[in-house]
Amino acid sequence: MIYFAGVLGGNARKREREQEWKQRLHSYYYLQLLDFNLKKMNNNKVELFLDSGAFSAKSQGVEISLKEYINFIKENVSVIDVYANLDVIGNPDASLKNLHLMEKAGLHPLPVYHFGEDPDVYLKPLIEKYEYICIGGMVKAGNIISFLDRCFHDYICDDKGIPKVKVHGFGLTSLPLMLRYPWYSVDSTSWVVTGRMGGIFIPRWADGKWIYDGRSWKIAVSNMSPNTKEAGQHLETLSPLNKKIVLRYIEEKGYCMGSSKFIEVDQSHELADNEKWAEKRPEDKKAKRKLEIIIEPGISNRYQLRDEMNIIYFLDLEKSMPEWPWAFKLESRNANMF
């Protein structure tokens, strides 16, 4: 199961596409920061995973109140399907303390084990006690394959490679990592980050069908992308055959490239509905500023449409994955990182 973390860009087809976007992950930290009404936002239409947002909060020098987190869950429990423990980054004992306090308050949070923590002390006991756990701290972690290989081979899976518990992977942005291990669920912002950076995911085309695996393409399609001059990185720099394949996929999913024209105007220009600035405001107030006029909306000029295409890609990827639980087979052992 793939939970989509992040916010879908708004456009005329937003409501229609949101009906397909059933599995979402929201961060308590950001919900509170932006003062969102979770019940009104969710409206019981999606399956919601609530993360405490401890990692984001710590990066901003903010400490999340356990009492307030507990109260928030209790107030919104009718629209929250799964919620994680309030973990303390870098302090697994404090994380366990919070876990027990949340349980004492009548809640059933998913415990979180982190990259680099002693698996005998912190991972093994969770597997023995809980049916569903999380693994976090993997964003920008080094030697992640060695870490996960040992977690799954030595602790999570039985001697046949079948996972003994359900495991959620926090913040998985790598397709190879997503597909290498028998996760029960994962969350990712890849769909939105890639779209906002001008790209879309494209499955491989082989033997007359689309193949969803770790070798899928990530192709820039934005007409503002800096990759327009890098061979094989942008749609316009692909070989004729590969470009044809990508355009076929885009058309099959009901989208088009779109078209724009660029002109320079005074900085005092008021934007029309089909216009947007194509560069930052020049320091010289008298200088002209580059303007994009959207003639036909498409994935080349609307990040919202790239968001939608990437959501569709991950939904199709999820459908193509083997049914959980499936056996993890360790083909080679990397250096021990524990």
Summary of the structure (lengths in Angstrom):
residues: 338
radius of gyration: 22.4
end to end distance: 28.5
largest distance: 71.3
contacts: 993
relative contact order: 0.13
helix: 36%
strand: 20%
